[in-house]
């Protein structure tokens, strides 16, 4: 009988994967910055990375990072994206939703949205 626990991924594990990906992005960006500041062209940087790394980024990725550096953007983080901020996951809203569902288990999502003021 297969072990189904191995298929379950906890929120902590998801956060760890996201943190690890962000760390790798910062590490890669700083590597590109060093080569860029040494005056190397994107093709040279890509050639060095493919020789030294087992899983090297594509040439297009290197070219995009170098273009960002040329415009003066040395930040390794993504820029904030426009849009409505997340308000649904606040503890107050979660508690309010939980209470509504416990009071009436047949309540609709539309009704919950109206009563809590969320979309």
Buried (B, 14 or more C-beta within 10 A) or exposed (E): EEEEEEEEEEEEEEEEEEEEEEEEEEEBBEBBBEBBEEEBEBEEBBBBBBEEEEEBBEBEBBBBBBEBBEEEEEEBEEEEEEEEEEEEEEEEBEEBBEEBEEEEEEBEEEEBEEEBEEE
